[in-house]
Amino acid sequence: MNKRIFNYTAVIEKDEKSGYFAYIPALSGCYTQGETYEEVVKNMQEACELYLESVRSAKEEVPSNTFVSTFNLSLAI
């Protein structure tokens, strides 16, 4: 079986209480957390693999990456 390479953008945010939170915008419901940055990256890899396995098992189309860009927004309030 030929494997295809899929690239996704993961968003990682720092949470003051529980470490780090990560999600992939293109994969609705694919998210995880970890106490350290390294842990959340590892957990995101595993979550993404499991997500894509379930999509393929259901014979659904694998979502493509919809990521465009990021920017920082500064507001004075």
mmCIF file of the N, C-alpha and C atoms, coordinates in Angstrom:
data_MODEL
# 
_entry.id   MODEL 
# 
loop_
_atom_site.group_PDB 
_atom_site.id 
_atom_site.type_symbol 
_atom_site.label_atom_id 
_atom_site.label_alt_id 
_atom_site.label_comp_id 
_atom_site.label_asym_id 
_atom_site.label_entity_id 
_atom_site.label_seq_id 
_atom_site.pdbx_PDB_ins_code 
_atom_site.Cartn_x 
_atom_site.Cartn_y 
_atom_site.Cartn_z 
_atom_site.occupancy 
_atom_site.B_iso_or_equiv 
_atom_site.pdbx_formal_charge 
_atom_site.auth_seq_id 
_atom_site.auth_comp_id 
_atom_site.auth_asym_id 
_atom_site.auth_atom_id 
_atom_site.pdbx_PDB_model_num 
ATOM 1   N N  . MET A 1 1  ? 0.837   -1.170 0.000  1.00 0.00 ? 1  MET A N  1 
ATOM 2   C CA . MET A 1 1  ? 0.000   0.000  0.000  1.00 0.00 ? 1  MET A CA 1 
ATOM 3   C C  . MET A 1 1  ? 0.890   1.244  0.000  1.00 0.00 ? 1  MET A C  1 
ATOM 4   N N  . ASN A 1 2  ? 0.636   2.154  -0.929 1.00 0.00 ? 2  ASN A N  1 
ATOM 5   C CA . ASN A 1 2  ? 1.404   3.395  -1.009 1.00 0.00 ? 2  ASN A CA 1 
ATOM 6   C C  . ASN A 1 2  ? 0.900   4.384  0.036  1.00 0.00 ? 2  ASN A C  1 
ATOM 7   N N  . LYS A 1 3  ? 1.837   5.002  0.716  1.00 0.00 ? 3  LYS A N  1 
ATOM 8   C CA . LYS A 1 3  ? 1.476   6.012  1.702  1.00 0.00 ? 3  LYS A CA 1 
ATOM 9   C C  . LYS A 1 3  ? 1.666   7.393  1.100  1.00 0.00 ? 3  LYS A C  1 
ATOM 10  N N  . ARG A 1 4  ? 0.732   8.268  1.401  1.00 0.00 ? 4  ARG A N  1 
ATOM 11  C CA . ARG A 1 4  ? 0.832   9.666  0.980  1.00 0.00 ? 4  ARG A CA 1 
ATOM 12  C C  . ARG A 1 4  ? 1.266   10.499 2.172  1.00 0.00 ? 4  ARG A C  1 
ATOM 13  N N  . ILE A 1 5  ? 1.935   11.569 1.893  1.00 0.00 ? 5  ILE A N  1 
ATOM 14  C CA . ILE A 1 5  ? 2.370   12.489 2.932  1.00 0.00 ? 5  ILE A CA 1 
ATOM 15  C C  . ILE A 1 5  ? 1.362   13.626 3.020  1.00 0.00 ? 5  ILE A C  1 
ATOM 16  N N  . PHE A 1 6  ? 0.877   13.892 4.214  1.00 0.00 ? 6  PHE A N  1 
ATOM 17  C CA . PHE A 1 6  ? -0.021  15.003 4.476  1.00 0.00 ? 6  PHE A CA 1 
ATOM 18  C C  . PHE A 1 6  ? 0.665   15.940 5.452  1.00 0.00 ? 6  PHE A C  1 
ATOM 19  N N  . ASN A 1 7  ? 0.615   17.220 5.174  1.00 0.00 ? 7  ASN A N  1 
ATOM 20  C CA . ASN A 1 7  ? 1.197   18.226 6.059  1.00 0.00 ? 7  ASN A CA 1 
ATOM 21  C C  . ASN A 1 7  ? 0.081   19.074 6.647  1.00 0.00 ? 7  ASN A C  1 
ATOM 22  N N  . TYR A 1 8  ? 0.103   19.220 7.953  1.00 0.00 ? 8  TYR A N  1 
ATOM 23  C CA . TYR A 1 8  ? -0.907  20.011 8.641  1.00 0.00 ? 8  TYR A CA 1 
ATOM 24  C C  . TYR A 1 8  ? -0.233  21.022 9.552  1.00 0.00 ? 8  TYR A C  1 
ATOM 25  N N  . THR A 1 9  ? -0.905  22.123 9.740  1.00 0.00 ? 9  THR A N  1 
ATOM 26  C CA . THR A 1 9  ? -0.441  23.142 10.665 1.00 0.00 ? 9  THR A CA 1 
ATOM 27  C C  . THR A 1 9  ? -1.106  22.912 12.007 1.00 0.00 ? 9  THR A C  1 
ATOM 28  N N  . ALA A 1 10 ? -0.287  22.769 13.034 1.00 0.00 ? 10 ALA A N  1 
ATOM 29  C CA . ALA A 1 10 ? -0.792  22.622 14.397 1.00 0.00 ? 10 ALA A CA 1 
ATOM 30  C C  . ALA A 1 10 ? -0.613  23.936 15.128 1.00 0.00 ? 10 ALA A C  1 
ATOM 31  N N  . VAL A 1 11 ? -1.597  24.290 15.924 1.00 0.00 ? 11 VAL A N  1 
ATOM 32  C CA . VAL A 1 11 ? -1.542  25.488 16.754 1.00 0.00 ? 11 VAL A CA 1 
ATOM 33  C C  . VAL A 1 11 ? -1.292  25.040 18.184 1.00 0.00 ? 11 VAL A C  1 
ATOM 34  N N  . ILE A 1 12 ? -0.291  25.628 18.811 1.00 0.00 ? 12 ILE A N  1 
ATOM 35  C CA . ILE A 1 12 ? 0.030   25.297 20.202 1.00 0.00 ? 12 ILE A CA 1 
ATOM 36  C C  . ILE A 1 12 ? -0.109  26.565 21.022 1.00 0.00 ? 12 ILE A C  1 
ATOM 37  N N  . GLU A 1 13 ? -0.872  26.445 22.102 1.00 0.00 ? 13 GLU A N  1 
ATOM 38  C CA . GLU A 1 13 ? -1.095  27.576 22.993 1.00 0.00 ? 13 GLU A CA 1 
ATOM 39  C C  . GLU A 1 13 ? -0.658  27.211 24.401 1.00 0.00 ? 13 GLU A C  1 
ATOM 40  N N  . LYS A 1 14 ? -0.145  28.184 25.113 1.00 0.00 ? 14 LYS A N  1 
ATOM 41  C CA . LYS A 1 14 ? 0.263   27.981 26.504 1.00 0.00 ? 14 LYS A CA 1 
ATOM 42  C C  . LYS A 1 14 ? -0.945  28.205 27.387 1.00 0.00 ? 14 LYS A C  1 
ATOM 43  N N  . ASP A 1 15 ? -1.177  27.264 28.280 1.00 0.00 ? 15 ASP A N  1 
ATOM 44  C CA . ASP A 1 15 ? -2.267  27.360 29.242 1.00 0.00 ? 15 ASP A CA 1 
ATOM 45  C C  . ASP A 1 15 ? -1.653  27.488 30.631 1.00 0.00 ? 15 ASP A C  1 
ATOM 46  N N  . GLU A 1 16 ? -2.004  28.511 31.357 1.00 0.00 ? 16 GLU A N  1 
ATOM 47  C CA . GLU A 1 16 ? -1.395  28.758 32.665 1.00 0.00 ? 16 GLU A CA 1 
ATOM 48  C C  . GLU A 1 16 ? -1.637  27.623 33.657 1.00 0.00 ? 16 GLU A C  1 
ATOM 49  N N  . LYS A 1 17 ? -2.740  26.911 33.522 1.00 0.00 ? 17 LYS A N  1 
ATOM 50  C CA . LYS A 1 17 ? -3.081  25.871 34.492 1.00 0.00 ? 17 LYS A CA 1 
ATOM 51  C C  . LYS A 1 17 ? -2.614  24.474 34.101 1.00 0.00 ? 17 LYS A C  1 
ATOM 52  N N  . SER A 1 18 ? -2.698  24.133 32.825 1.00 0.00 ? 18 SER A N  1 
ATOM 53  C CA . SER A 1 18 ? -2.446  22.737 32.451 1.00 0.00 ? 18 SER A CA 1 
ATOM 54  C C  . SER A 1 18 ? -1.307  22.549 31.456 1.00 0.00 ? 18 SER A C  1 
ATOM 55  N N  . GLY A 1 19 ? -0.430  23.522 31.289 1.00 0.00 ? 19 GLY A N  1 
ATOM 56  C CA . GLY A 1 19 ? 0.689   23.343 30.375 1.00 0.00 ? 19 GLY A CA 1 
ATOM 57  C C  . GLY A 1 19 ? 0.400   23.880 28.996 1.00 0.00 ? 19 GLY A C  1 
ATOM 58  N N  . TYR A 1 20 ? 0.238   22.985 28.024 1.00 0.00 ? 20 TYR A N  1 
ATOM 59  C CA . TYR A 1 20 ? 0.062   23.374 26.633 1.00 0.00 ? 20 TYR A CA 1 
ATOM 60  C C  . TYR A 1 20 ? -1.161  22.687 26.036 1.00 0.00 ? 20 TYR A C  1 
ATOM 61  N N  . PHE A 1 21 ? -1.784  23.361 25.095 1.00 0.00 ? 21 PHE A N  1 
ATOM 62  C CA . PHE A 1 21 ? -2.944  22.852 24.379 1.00 0.00 ? 21 PHE A CA 1 
ATOM 63  C C  . PHE A 1 21 ? -2.635  22.977 22.894 1.00 0.00 ? 21 PHE A C  1 
ATOM 64  N N  . ALA A 1 22 ? -2.957  21.950 22.108 1.00 0.00 ? 22 ALA A N  1 
ATOM 65  C CA . ALA A 1 22 ? -2.668  21.968 20.675 1.00 0.00 ? 22 ALA A CA 1 
ATOM 66  C C  . ALA A 1 22 ? -3.867  21.444 19.891 1.00 0.00 ? 22 ALA A C  1 
ATOM 67  N N  . TYR A 1 23 ? -4.014  22.001 18.690 1.00 0.00 ? 23 TYR A N  1 
ATOM 68  C CA . TYR A 1 23 ? -5.070  21.527 17.798 1.00 0.00 ? 23 TYR A CA 1 
ATOM 69  C C  . TYR A 1 23 ? -4.659  21.774 16.356 1.00 0.00 ? 23 TYR A C  1 
ATOM 70  N N  . ILE A 1 24 ? -5.327  21.071 15.467 1.00 0.00 ? 24 ILE A N  1 
ATOM 71  C CA . ILE A 1 24 ? -5.088  21.225 14.031 1.00 0.00 ? 24 ILE A CA 1 
ATOM 72  C C  . ILE A 1 24 ? -6.379  21.759 13.418 1.00 0.00 ? 24 ILE A C  1 
ATOM 73  N N  . PRO A 1 25 ? -6.380  23.025 12.977 1.00 0.00 ? 25 PRO A N  1 
ATOM 74  C CA . PRO A 1 25 ? -7.613  23.614 12.448 1.00 0.00 ? 25 PRO A CA 1 
ATOM 75  C C  . PRO A 1 25 ? -8.250  22.822 11.305 1.00 0.00 ? 25 PRO A C  1 
ATOM 76  N N  . ALA A 1 26 ? -7.472  22.198 10.468 1.00 0.00 ? 26 ALA A N  1 
ATOM 77  C CA . ALA A 1 26 ? -8.013  21.452 9.319  1.00 0.00 ? 26 ALA A CA 1 
ATOM 78  C C  . ALA A 1 26 ? -8.680  20.144 9.722  1.00 0.00 ? 26 ALA A C  1 
ATOM 79  N N  . LEU A 1 27 ? -8.396  19.663 10.943 1.00 0.00 ? 27 LEU A N  1 
ATOM 80  C CA . LEU A 1 27 ? -8.949  18.384 11.397 1.00 0.00 ? 27 LEU A CA 1 
ATOM 81  C C  . LEU A 1 27 ? -9.868  18.655 12.579 1.00 0.00 ? 27 LEU A C  1 
ATOM 82  N N  . SER A 1 28 ? -11.112 18.916 12.284 1.00 0.00 ? 28 SER A N  1 
ATOM 83  C CA . SER A 1 28 ? -12.083 19.283 13.305 1.00 0.00 ? 28 SER A CA 1 
ATOM 84  C C  . SER A 1 28 ? -12.139 18.238 14.428 1.00 0.00 ? 28 SER A C  1 
ATOM 85  N N  . GLY A 1 29 ? -11.895 18.669 15.643 1.00 0.00 ? 29 GLY A N  1 
ATOM 86  C CA . GLY A 1 29 ? -11.932 17.769 16.787 1.00 0.00 ? 29 GLY A CA 1 
ATOM 87  C C  . GLY A 1 29 ? -10.612 17.120 17.114 1.00 0.00 ? 29 GLY A C  1 
ATOM 88  N N  . CYS A 1 30 ? -9.570  17.422 16.371 1.00 0.00 ? 30 CYS A N  1 
ATOM 89  C CA . CYS A 1 30 ? -8.254  16.841 16.627 1.00 0.00 ? 30 CYS A CA 1 
ATOM 90  C C  . CYS A 1 30 ? -7.461  17.798 17.509 1.00 0.00 ? 30 CYS A C  1 
ATOM 91  N N  . TYR A 1 31 ? -7.420  17.495 18.789 1.00 0.00 ? 31 TYR A N  1 
ATOM 92  C CA . TYR A 1 31 ? -6.722  18.346 19.742 1.00 0.00 ? 31 TYR A CA 1 
ATOM 93  C C  . TYR A 1 31 ? -6.147  17.503 20.874 1.00 0.00 ? 31 TYR A C  1 
ATOM 94  N N  . THR A 1 32 ? -5.235  18.085 21.625 1.00 0.00 ? 32 THR A N  1 
ATOM 95  C CA . THR A 1 32 ? -4.609  17.388 22.731 1.00 0.00 ? 32 THR A CA 1 
ATOM 96  C C  . THR A 1 32 ? -3.990  18.403 23.679 1.00 0.00 ? 32 THR A C  1 
ATOM 97  N N  . GLN A 1 33 ? -3.399  17.916 24.747 1.00 0.00 ? 33 GLN A N  1 
ATOM 98  C CA . GLN A 1 33 ? -2.686  18.789 25.670 1.00 0.00 ? 33 GLN A CA 1 
ATOM 99  C C  . GLN A 1 33 ? -1.485  18.052 26.228 1.00 0.00 ? 33 GLN A C  1 
ATOM 100 N N  . GLY A 1 34 ? -0.612  18.793 26.885 1.00 0.00 ? 34 GLY A N  1 
ATOM 101 C CA . GLY A 1 34 ? 0.563   18.202 27.509 1.00 0.00 ? 34 GLY A CA 1 
ATOM 102 C C  . GLY A 1 34 ? 1.140   19.163 28.528 1.00 0.00 ? 34 GLY A C  1 
ATOM 103 N N  . GLU A 1 35 ? 1.869   18.635 29.481 1.00 0.00 ? 35 GLU A N  1 
ATOM 104 C CA . GLU A 1 35 ? 2.461   19.474 30.519 1.00 0.00 ? 35 GLU A CA 1 
ATOM 105 C C  . GLU A 1 35 ? 3.644   20.275 29.994 1.00 0.00 ? 35 GLU A C  1 
ATOM 106 N N  . THR A 1 36 ? 4.361   19.734 28.995 1.00 0.00 ? 36 THR A N  1 
ATOM 107 C CA . THR A 1 36 ? 5.507   20.428 28.420 1.00 0.00 ? 36 THR A CA 1 
ATOM 108 C C  . THR A 1 36 ? 5.284   20.601 26.925 1.00 0.00 ? 36 THR A C  1 
ATOM 109 N N  . TYR A 1 37 ? 6.078   21.486 26.321 1.00 0.00 ? 37 TYR A N  1 
ATOM 110 C CA . TYR A 1 37 ? 5.989   21.698 24.877 1.00 0.00 ? 37 TYR A CA 1 
ATOM 111 C C  . TYR A 1 37 ? 6.291   20.390 24.134 1.00 0.00 ? 37 TYR A C  1 
ATOM 112 N N  . GLU A 1 38 ? 7.343   19.714 24.554 1.00 0.00 ? 38 GLU A N  1 
ATOM 113 C CA . GLU A 1 38 ? 7.730   18.454 23.900 1.00 0.00 ? 38 GLU A CA 1 
ATOM 114 C C  . GLU A 1 38 ? 6.618   17.418 24.003 1.00 0.00 ? 38 GLU A C  1 
ATOM 115 N N  . GLU A 1 39 ? 5.966   17.364 25.157 1.00 0.00 ? 39 GLU A N  1 
ATOM 116 C CA . GLU A 1 39 ? 4.890   16.397 25.355 1.00 0.00 ? 39 GLU A CA 1 
ATOM 117 C C  . GLU A 1 39 ? 3.687   16.711 24.467 1.00 0.00 ? 39 GLU A C  1 
ATOM 118 N N  . VAL A 1 40 ? 3.329   17.987 24.355 1.00 0.00 ? 40 VAL A N  1 
ATOM 119 C CA . VAL A 1 40 ? 2.171   18.321 23.534 1.00 0.00 ? 40 VAL A CA 1 
ATOM 120 C C  . VAL A 1 40 ? 2.458   18.059 22.056 1.00 0.00 ? 40 VAL A C  1 
ATOM 121 N N  . VAL A 1 41 ? 3.693   18.263 21.616 1.00 0.00 ? 41 VAL A N  1 
ATOM 122 C CA . VAL A 1 41 ? 4.051   17.962 20.221 1.00 0.00 ? 41 VAL A CA 1 
ATOM 123 C C  . VAL A 1 41 ? 3.924   16.453 19.975 1.00 0.00 ? 41 VAL A C  1 
ATOM 124 N N  . LYS A 1 42 ? 4.451   15.644 20.885 1.00 0.00 ? 42 LYS A N  1 
ATOM 125 C CA . LYS A 1 42 ? 4.351   14.187 20.762 1.00 0.00 ? 42 LYS A CA 1 
ATOM 126 C C  . LYS A 1 42 ? 2.886   13.744 20.773 1.00 0.00 ? 42 LYS A C  1 
ATOM 127 N N  . ASN A 1 43 ? 2.103   14.297 21.691 1.00 0.00 ? 43 ASN A N  1 
ATOM 128 C CA . ASN A 1 43 ? 0.690   13.951 21.782 1.00 0.00 ? 43 ASN A CA 1 
ATOM 129 C C  . ASN A 1 43 ? -0.074  14.374 20.533 1.00 0.00 ? 43 ASN A C  1 
ATOM 130 N N  . MET A 1 44 ? 0.305   15.521 19.936 1.00 0.00 ? 44 MET A N  1 
ATOM 131 C CA . MET A 1 44 ? -0.370  15.994 18.731 1.00 0.00 ? 44 MET A CA 1 
ATOM 132 C C  . MET A 1 44 ? -0.091  15.054 17.566 1.00 0.00 ? 44 MET A C  1 
ATOM 133 N N  . GLN A 1 45 ? 1.145   14.573 17.468 1.00 0.00 ? 45 GLN A N  1 
ATOM 134 C CA . GLN A 1 45 ? 1.503   13.610 16.418 1.00 0.00 ? 45 GLN A CA 1 
ATOM 135 C C  . GLN A 1 45 ? 0.631   12.355 16.541 1.00 0.00 ? 45 GLN A C  1 
ATOM 136 N N  . GLU A 1 46 ? 0.515   11.842 17.754 1.00 0.00 ? 46 GLU A N  1 
ATOM 137 C CA . GLU A 1 46 ? -0.290  10.638 17.987 1.00 0.00 ? 46 GLU A CA 1 
ATOM 138 C C  . GLU A 1 46 ? -1.769  10.897 17.709 1.00 0.00 ? 46 GLU A C  1 
ATOM 139 N N  . ALA A 1 47 ? -2.286  12.043 18.175 1.00 0.00 ? 47 ALA A N  1 
ATOM 140 C CA . ALA A 1 47 ? -3.699  12.364 17.961 1.00 0.00 ? 47 ALA A CA 1 
ATOM 141 C C  . ALA A 1 47 ? -4.004  12.487 16.474 1.00 0.00 ? 47 ALA A C  1 
ATOM 142 N N  . CYS A 1 48 ? -3.112  13.117 15.736 1.00 0.00 ? 48 CYS A N  1 
ATOM 143 C CA . CYS A 1 48 ? -3.302  13.294 14.300 1.00 0.00 ? 48 CYS A CA 1 
ATOM 144 C C  . CYS A 1 48 ? -3.293  11.943 13.579 1.00 0.00 ? 48 CYS A C  1 
ATOM 145 N N  . GLU A 1 49 ? -2.349  11.085 13.936 1.00 0.00 ? 49 GLU A N  1 
ATOM 146 C CA . GLU A 1 49 ? -2.287  9.759  13.314 1.00 0.00 ? 49 GLU A CA 1 
ATOM 147 C C  . GLU A 1 49 ? -3.562  8.974  13.573 1.00 0.00 ? 49 GLU A C  1 
ATOM 148 N N  . LEU A 1 50 ? -4.060  8.993  14.804 1.00 0.00 ? 50 LEU A N  1 
ATOM 149 C CA . LEU A 1 50 ? -5.296  8.283  15.142 1.00 0.00 ? 50 LEU A CA 1 
ATOM 150 C C  . LEU A 1 50 ? -6.496  8.877  14.406 1.00 0.00 ? 50 LEU A C  1 
ATOM 151 N N  . TYR A 1 51 ? -6.536  10.185 14.323 1.00 0.00 ? 51 TYR A N  1 
ATOM 152 C CA . TYR A 1 51 ? -7.610  10.865 13.616 1.00 0.00 ? 51 TYR A CA 1 
ATOM 153 C C  . TYR A 1 51 ? -7.638  10.425 12.155 1.00 0.00 ? 51 TYR A C  1 
ATOM 154 N N  . LEU A 1 52 ? -6.482  10.471 11.510 1.00 0.00 ? 52 LEU A N  1 
ATOM 155 C CA . LEU A 1 52 ? -6.423  10.113 10.089 1.00 0.00 ? 52 LEU A CA 1 
ATOM 156 C C  . LEU A 1 52 ? -6.696  8.630  9.857  1.00 0.00 ? 52 LEU A C  1 
ATOM 157 N N  . GLU A 1 53 ? -6.282  7.770  10.788 1.00 0.00 ? 53 GLU A N  1 
ATOM 158 C CA . GLU A 1 53 ? -6.612  6.342  10.678 1.00 0.00 ? 53 GLU A CA 1 
ATOM 159 C C  . GLU A 1 53 ? -8.125  6.148  10.711 1.00 0.00 ? 53 GLU A C  1 
ATOM 160 N N  . SER A 1 54 ? -8.812  6.873  11.595 1.00 0.00 ? 54 SER A N  1 
ATOM 161 C CA . SER A 1 54 ? -10.268 6.723  11.679 1.00 0.00 ? 54 SER A CA 1 
ATOM 162 C C  . SER A 1 54 ? -10.952 7.254  10.419 1.00 0.00 ? 54 SER A C  1 
ATOM 163 N N  . VAL A 1 55 ? -10.424 8.322  9.843  1.00 0.00 ? 55 VAL A N  1 
ATOM 164 C CA . VAL A 1 55 ? -10.977 8.862  8.597  1.00 0.00 ? 55 VAL A CA 1 
ATOM 165 C C  . VAL A 1 55 ? -10.819 7.841  7.474  1.00 0.00 ? 55 VAL A C  1 
ATOM 166 N N  . ARG A 1 56 ? -9.648  7.276  7.376  1.00 0.00 ? 56 ARG A N  1 
ATOM 167 C CA . ARG A 1 56 ? -9.404  6.299  6.307  1.00 0.00 ? 56 ARG A CA 1 
ATOM 168 C C  . ARG A 1 56 ? -10.209 5.020  6.521  1.00 0.00 ? 56 ARG A C  1 
ATOM 169 N N  . SER A 1 57 ? -10.360 4.584  7.774  1.00 0.00 ? 57 SER A N  1 
ATOM 170 C CA . SER A 1 57 ? -11.157 3.388  8.065  1.00 0.00 ? 57 SER A CA 1 
ATOM 171 C C  . SER A 1 57 ? -12.611 3.580  7.659  1.00 0.00 ? 57 SER A C  1 
ATOM 172 N N  . ALA A 1 58 ? -13.095 4.799  7.818  1.00 0.00 ? 58 ALA A N  1 
ATOM 173 C CA . ALA A 1 58 ? -14.471 5.114  7.442  1.00 0.00 ? 58 ALA A CA 1 
ATOM 174 C C  . ALA A 1 58 ? -14.604 5.398  5.947  1.00 0.00 ? 58 ALA A C  1 
ATOM 175 N N  . LYS A 1 59 ? -13.476 5.263  5.227  1.00 0.00 ? 59 LYS A N  1 
ATOM 176 C CA . LYS A 1 59 ? -13.436 5.504  3.786  1.00 0.00 ? 59 LYS A CA 1 
ATOM 177 C C  . LYS A 1 59 ? -13.894 6.918  3.423  1.00 0.00 ? 59 LYS A C  1 
ATOM 178 N N  . GLU A 1 60 ? -13.549 7.860  4.309  1.00 0.00 ? 60 GLU A N  1 
ATOM 179 C CA . GLU A 1 60 ? -13.840 9.262  4.053  1.00 0.00 ? 60 GLU A CA 1 
ATOM 180 C C  . GLU A 1 60 ? -12.615 9.917  3.427  1.00 0.00 ? 60 GLU A C  1 
ATOM 181 N N  . GLU A 1 61 ? -12.821 11.058 2.813  1.00 0.00 ? 61 GLU A N  1 
ATOM 182 C CA . GLU A 1 61 ? -11.716 11.786 2.206  1.00 0.00 ? 61 GLU A CA 1 
ATOM 183 C C  . GLU A 1 61 ? -10.861 12.426 3.304  1.00 0.00 ? 61 GLU A C  1 
ATOM 184 N N  . VAL A 1 62 ? -9.555  12.279 3.188  1.00 0.00 ? 62 VAL A N  1 
ATOM 185 C CA . VAL A 1 62 ? -8.635  12.872 4.150  1.00 0.00 ? 62 VAL A CA 1 
ATOM 186 C C  . VAL A 1 62 ? -8.632  14.382 3.933  1.00 0.00 ? 62 VAL A C  1 
ATOM 187 N N  . PRO A 1 63 ? -8.911  15.153 4.997  1.00 0.00 ? 63 PRO A N  1 
ATOM 188 C CA . PRO A 1 63 ? -8.948  16.608 4.845  1.00 0.00 ? 63 PRO A CA 1 
ATOM 189 C C  . PRO A 1 63 ? -7.595  17.178 4.441  1.00 0.00 ? 63 PRO A C  1 
ATOM 190 N N  . SER A 1 64 ? -7.641  18.230 3.642  1.00 0.00 ? 64 SER A N  1 
ATOM 191 C CA . SER A 1 64 ? -6.403  18.906 3.266  1.00 0.00 ? 64 SER A CA 1 
ATOM 192 C C  . SER A 1 64 ? -6.154  20.048 4.242  1.00 0.00 ? 64 SER A C  1 
ATOM 193 N N  . ASN A 1 65 ? -4.930  20.506 4.256  1.00 0.00 ? 65 ASN A N  1 
ATOM 194 C CA . ASN A 1 65 ? -4.555  21.610 5.125  1.00 0.00 ? 65 ASN A CA 1 
ATOM 195 C C  . ASN A 1 65 ? -5.172  22.892 4.583  1.00 0.00 ? 65 ASN A C  1 
ATOM 196 N N  . THR A 1 66 ? -5.887  23.612 5.423  1.00 0.00 ? 66 THR A N  1 
ATOM 197 C CA . THR A 1 66 ? -6.535  24.849 5.005  1.00 0.00 ? 66 THR A CA 1 
ATOM 198 C C  . THR A 1 66 ? -5.817  26.083 5.548  1.00 0.00 ? 66 THR A C  1 
ATOM 199 N N  . PHE A 1 67 ? -4.685  25.887 6.164  1.00 0.00 ? 67 PHE A N  1 
ATOM 200 C CA . PHE A 1 67 ? -3.952  26.963 6.821  1.00 0.00 ? 67 PHE A CA 1 
ATOM 201 C C  . PHE A 1 67 ? -3.462  27.992 5.815  1.00 0.00 ? 67 PHE A C  1 
ATOM 202 N N  . VAL A 1 68 ? -3.636  29.257 6.144  1.00 0.00 ? 68 VAL A N  1 
ATOM 203 C CA . VAL A 1 68 ? -3.184  30.334 5.273  1.00 0.00 ? 68 VAL A CA 1 
ATOM 204 C C  . VAL A 1 68 ? -1.998  31.047 5.900  1.00 0.00 ? 68 VAL A C  1 
ATOM 205 N N  . SER A 1 69 ? -2.176  31.608 7.094  1.00 0.00 ? 69 SER A N  1 
ATOM 206 C CA . SER A 1 69 ? -1.095  32.311 7.749  1.00 0.00 ? 69 SER A CA 1 
ATOM 207 C C  . SER A 1 69 ? -1.458  32.616 9.195  1.00 0.00 ? 69 SER A C  1 
ATOM 208 N N  . THR A 1 70 ? -0.502  33.163 9.918  1.00 0.00 ? 70 THR A N  1 
ATOM 209 C CA . THR A 1 70 ? -0.765  33.662 11.266 1.00 0.00 ? 70 THR A CA 1 
ATOM 210 C C  . THR A 1 70 ? -0.304  35.112 11.323 1.00 0.00 ? 70 THR A C  1 
ATOM 211 N N  . PHE A 1 71 ? -0.834  35.819 12.272 1.00 0.00 ? 71 PHE A N  1 
ATOM 212 C CA . PHE A 1 71 ? -0.371  37.176 12.530 1.00 0.00 ? 71 PHE A CA 1 
ATOM 213 C C  . PHE A 1 71 ? -0.651  37.525 13.977 1.00 0.00 ? 71 PHE A C  1 
ATOM 214 N N  . ASN A 1 72 ? 0.104   38.435 14.497 1.00 0.00 ? 72 ASN A N  1 
ATOM 215 C CA . ASN A 1 72 ? -0.111  38.922 15.852 1.00 0.00 ? 72 ASN A CA 1 
ATOM 216 C C  . ASN A 1 72 ? -0.937  40.196 15.780 1.00 0.00 ? 72 ASN A C  1 
ATOM 217 N N  . LEU A 1 73 ? -1.907  40.267 16.612 1.00 0.00 ? 73 LEU A N  1 
ATOM 218 C CA . LEU A 1 73 ? -2.791  41.422 16.649 1.00 0.00 ? 73 LEU A CA 1 
ATOM 219 C C  . LEU A 1 73 ? -2.625  42.095 17.999 1.00 0.00 ? 73 LEU A C  1 
ATOM 220 N N  . SER A 1 74 ? -2.221  43.335 18.012 1.00 0.00 ? 74 SER A N  1 
ATOM 221 C CA . SER A 1 74 ? -2.050  44.098 19.239 1.00 0.00 ? 74 SER A CA 1 
ATOM 222 C C  . SER A 1 74 ? -3.193  45.101 19.368 1.00 0.00 ? 74 SER A C  1 
ATOM 223 N N  . LEU A 1 75 ? -3.833  45.095 20.520 1.00 0.00 ? 75 LEU A N  1 
ATOM 224 C CA . LEU A 1 75 ? -4.952  45.986 20.759 1.00 0.00 ? 75 LEU A CA 1 
ATOM 225 C C  . LEU A 1 75 ? -4.739  46.737 22.059 1.00 0.00 ? 75 LEU A C  1 
ATOM 226 N N  . ALA A 1 76 ? -5.039  47.994 22.061 1.00 0.00 ? 76 ALA A N  1 
ATOM 227 C CA . ALA A 1 76 ? -5.026  48.787 23.278 1.00 0.00 ? 76 ALA A CA 1 
ATOM 228 C C  . ALA A 1 76 ? -6.466  48.947 23.730 1.00 0.00 ? 76 ALA A C  1 
ATOM 229 N N  . ILE A 1 77 ? -6.783  48.405 24.894 1.00 0.00 ? 77 ILE A N  1 
ATOM 230 C CA . ILE A 1 77 ? -8.157  48.511 25.391 1.00 0.00 ? 77 ILE A CA 1 
ATOM 231 C C  . ILE A 1 77 ? -8.183  49.089 26.788 1.00 0.00 ? 77 ILE A C  1 
# 
